[in-house]
């Protein structure tokens, strides 16, 4: 999508990485997509000085990417846990 950019962010303080969603060339995200403790998607919308206008297609794309991210992140965490347990 030309009007939005989605980046994955890893943070050692969290079990799972998260996604940040940016508008065009902005350096500040307007949305954070994280994985909650019960392994569901959690959306944090940041308040900005300017409003963000998304088309239906852009919103659907964000949700599609988020759902794929959820499956991949949970699989990676499960694989890592199995690896850690097998090396003990």
SELO-995094 format. One record per atom (N, C-alpha, C): atom name; x, y, z. Coordinates in nm, 2 decimals, always signed. Layout:
CA_X_Y_Z
...
end
This chain:
N_+0.08_-0.12_+0.00
CA_+0.00_+0.00_+0.00
C_+0.09_+0.12_+0.00
N_+0.06_+0.22_-0.08
CA_+0.14_+0.34_-0.10
C_+0.13_+0.43_+0.02
N_+0.01_+0.44_+0.08
CA_-0.01_+0.54_+0.19
C_+0.03_+0.50_+0.33
N_+0.06_+0.37_+0.35
CA_+0.10_+0.32_+0.48
C_+0.22_+0.23_+0.47
N_+0.29_+0.22_+0.58
CA_+0.41_+0.14_+0.60
C_+0.39_+0.06_+0.73
N_+0.42_-0.07_+0.73
CA_+0.41_-0.15_+0.84
C_+0.55_-0.21_+0.87
N_+0.60_-0.19_+1.00
CA_+0.73_-0.24_+1.03
C_+0.72_-0.33_+1.16
N_+0.79_-0.44_+1.16
CA_+0.80_-0.53_+1.27
C_+0.91_-0.48_+1.37
N_+0.87_-0.48_+1.49
CA_+0.97_-0.43_+1.60
C_+0.99_-0.54_+1.70
N_+1.11_-0.57_+1.72
CA_+1.15_-0.67_+1.83
C_+1.19_-0.60_+1.95
N_+1.15_-0.64_+2.07
CA_+1.19_-0.58_+2.19
C_+1.22_-0.69_+2.29
N_+1.34_-0.69_+2.35
CA_+1.38_-0.80_+2.44
C_+1.29_-0.80_+2.57
N_+1.22_-0.69_+2.60
CA_+1.13_-0.68_+2.71
C_+1.00_-0.75_+2.70
N_+0.97_-0.79_+2.57
CA_+0.84_-0.85_+2.54
C_+0.86_-0.99_+2.49
N_+0.76_-1.08_+2.51
CA_+0.77_-1.22_+2.46
C_+0.76_-1.22_+2.31
N_+0.68_-1.13_+2.25
CA_+0.65_-1.12_+2.11
C_+0.69_-0.99_+2.05
N_+0.73_-0.99_+1.92
CA_+0.75_-0.86_+1.86
C_+0.62_-0.79_+1.84
N_+0.62_-0.67_+1.78
CA_+0.49_-0.60_+1.75
C_+0.51_-0.53_+1.62
N_+0.40_-0.48_+1.57
CA_+0.40_-0.41_+1.45
C_+0.37_-0.26_+1.48
N_+0.44_-0.17_+1.40
CA_+0.41_-0.03_+1.40
C_+0.36_+0.01_+1.26
N_+0.25_+0.09_+1.26
CA_+0.19_+0.13_+1.13
C_+0.21_+0.28_+1.12
N_+0.27_+0.32_+1.00
CA_+0.30_+0.46_+0.98
C_+0.22_+0.51_+0.86
N_+0.20_+0.64_+0.85
CA_+0.13_+0.70_+0.74
C_+0.24_+0.76_+0.65
N_+0.24_+0.72_+0.52
CA_+0.33_+0.77_+0.42
C_+0.47_+0.77_+0.47
N_+0.54_+0.89_+0.47
CA_+0.68_+0.90_+0.51
C_+0.69_+0.95_+0.66
N_+0.59_+0.94_+0.74
CA_+0.60_+0.98_+0.88
C_+0.70_+0.89_+0.95
N_+0.76_+0.95_+1.05
CA_+0.85_+0.87_+1.14
C_+0.79_+0.83_+1.27
N_+0.66_+0.88_+1.29
CA_+0.59_+0.84_+1.41
C_+0.47_+0.75_+1.37
N_+0.46_+0.64_+1.44
CA_+0.35_+0.55_+1.40
C_+0.22_+0.60_+1.45
N_+0.11_+0.57_+1.39
CA_-0.02_+0.60_+1.44
C_-0.09_+0.48_+1.50
N_-0.03_+0.36_+1.48
CA_-0.10_+0.24_+1.53
C_+0.01_+0.14_+1.57
N_-0.01_+0.08_+1.68
CA_+0.07_-0.04_+1.73
C_-0.01_-0.16_+1.74
N_+0.04_-0.27_+1.68
CA_-0.04_-0.40_+1.68
C_+0.05_-0.49_+1.76
N_+0.00_-0.54_+1.87
CA_+0.08_-0.63_+1.96
C_+0.00_-0.76_+1.98
N_+0.07_-0.85_+2.05
CA_+0.00_-0.98_+2.09
C_-0.02_-0.97_+2.24
N_-0.14_-0.99_+2.28
CA_-0.18_-0.99_+2.42
C_-0.13_-1.12_+2.49
N_-0.15_-1.12_+2.62
CA_-0.11_-1.23_+2.70
C_-0.19_-1.36_+2.66
N_-0.31_-1.34_+2.62
CA_-0.39_-1.46_+2.57
C_-0.38_-1.48_+2.42
N_-0.27_-1.43_+2.37
CA_-0.23_-1.46_+2.23
C_-0.33_-1.42_+2.12
N_-0.39_-1.30_+2.15
CA_-0.48_-1.24_+2.05
C_-0.42_-1.10_+2.01
N_-0.47_-1.05_+1.90
CA_-0.42_-0.92_+1.86
C_-0.47_-0.81_+1.95
N_-0.39_-0.71_+1.97
CA_-0.42_-0.59_+2.05
C_-0.38_-0.47_+1.97
N_-0.47_-0.37_+1.95
CA_-0.44_-0.25_+1.87
C_-0.44_-0.13_+1.96
N_-0.33_-0.06_+1.95
CA_-0.31_+0.07_+2.03
C_-0.31_+0.18_+1.92
N_-0.40_+0.27_+1.93
CA_-0.40_+0.39_+1.84
C_-0.35_+0.51_+1.91
N_-0.24_+0.57_+1.85
CA_-0.18_+0.68_+1.91
C_-0.25_+0.81_+1.86
N_-0.26_+0.91_+1.95
CA_-0.32_+1.03_+1.91
C_-0.21_+1.12_+1.85
N_-0.24_+1.18_+1.74
CA_-0.15_+1.26_+1.66
C_-0.21_+1.39_+1.64
N_-0.12_+1.49_+1.60
CA_-0.17_+1.62_+1.57
C_-0.26_+1.62_+1.45
N_-0.23_+1.54_+1.35
CA_-0.31_+1.53_+1.23
C_-0.39_+1.40_+1.22
N_-0.50_+1.41_+1.17
CA_-0.59_+1.29_+1.15
C_-0.53_+1.20_+1.04
N_-0.56_+1.07_+1.06
CA_-0.52_+0.97_+0.96
C_-0.64_+0.92_+0.89
N_-0.64_+0.93_+0.76
CA_-0.75_+0.88_+0.68
C_-0.71_+0.75_+0.61
N_-0.78_+0.64_+0.64
CA_-0.75_+0.52_+0.57
C_-0.87_+0.48_+0.48
N_-0.84_+0.42_+0.37
CA_-0.94_+0.36_+0.29
C_-0.98_+0.22_+0.34
N_-1.09_+0.17_+0.30
CA_-1.13_+0.04_+0.34
C_-1.03_-0.06_+0.31
N_-0.97_-0.05_+0.19
CA_-0.87_-0.14_+0.14
C_-0.74_-0.14_+0.23
N_-0.70_-0.02_+0.27
CA_-0.59_+0.00_+0.36
C_-0.61_-0.06_+0.49
N_-0.73_-0.04_+0.55
CA_-0.77_-0.10_+0.68
C_-0.77_-0.25_+0.67
N_-0.83_-0.31_+0.56
CA_-0.83_-0.45_+0.54
C_-0.69_-0.51_+0.53
N_-0.60_-0.43_+0.46
CA_-0.46_-0.48_+0.44
C_-0.39_-0.48_+0.58
N_-0.41_-0.38_+0.66
CA_-0.35_-0.37_+0.79
C_-0.40_-0.50_+0.87
N_-0.52_-0.53_+0.87
CA_-0.58_-0.64_+0.95
C_-0.52_-0.77_+0.89
N_-0.51_-0.78_+0.76
CA_-0.46_-0.90_+0.70
C_-0.31_-0.93_+0.74
N_-0.23_-0.82_+0.74
CA_-0.09_-0.83_+0.78
C_-0.08_-0.87_+0.93
N_-0.17_-0.81_+1.01
CA_-0.17_-0.83_+1.15
C_-0.20_-0.98_+1.18
N_-0.30_-1.03_+1.11
CA_-0.34_-1.17_+1.13
C_-0.23_-1.27_+1.09
N_-0.16_-1.24_+0.98
CA_-0.05_-1.32_+0.94
C_+0.07_-1.31_+1.04
N_+0.09_-1.19_+1.09
CA_+0.19_-1.17_+1.19
C_+0.17_-1.25_+1.32
N_+0.04_-1.25_+1.36
CA_+0.00_-1.32_+1.48
C_+0.04_-1.47_+1.47
N_+0.00_-1.53_+1.36
CA_+0.03_-1.67_+1.34
C_+0.18_-1.70_+1.34
N_+0.25_-1.62_+1.27
CA_+0.40_-1.63_+1.25
C_+0.47_-1.61_+1.39
N_+0.43_-1.51_+1.46
CA_+0.49_-1.48_+1.59
C_+0.47_-1.59_+1.69
N_+0.35_-1.64_+1.70
CA_+0.32_-1.75_+1.79
C_+0.39_-1.87_+1.75
N_+0.40_-1.91_+1.63
CA_+0.48_-2.02_+1.58
C_+0.62_-2.01_+1.62
N_+0.68_-1.89_+1.59
CA_+0.82_-1.87_+1.63
C_+0.85_-1.88_+1.78
N_+0.76_-1.83_+1.86
CA_+0.77_-1.84_+2.00
C_+0.76_-1.99_+2.05
N_+0.66_-2.06_+1.99
CA_+0.65_-2.20_+2.02
C_+0.77_-2.28_+1.98
N_+0.82_-2.26_+1.86
CA_+0.94_-2.33_+1.81
C_+1.06_-2.30_+1.91
N_+1.08_-2.17_+1.95
CA_+1.19_-2.14_+2.04
C_+1.17_-2.21_+2.17
N_+1.05_-2.21_+2.22
CA_+1.03_-2.28_+2.35
C_+1.06_-2.43_+2.34
N_+1.02_-2.49_+2.23
CA_+1.05_-2.64_+2.21
C_+1.20_-2.66_+2.20
N_+1.27_-2.57_+2.13
CA_+1.42_-2.58_+2.12
C_+1.48_-2.56_+2.26
N_+1.44_-2.46_+2.33
CA_+1.50_-2.44_+2.47
C_+1.47_-2.57_+2.56
N_+1.36_-2.62_+2.55
CA_+1.33_-2.74_+2.63
C_+1.40_-2.87_+2.59
N_+1.43_-2.88_+2.46
CA_+1.50_-3.00_+2.41
C_+1.65_-2.99_+2.43
N_+1.70_-2.87_+2.46
CA_+1.85_-2.86_+2.48
C_+1.88_-2.87_+2.63
N_+1.78_-2.89_+2.71
CA_+1.81_-2.90_+2.86
C_+1.84_-3.04_+2.90
end
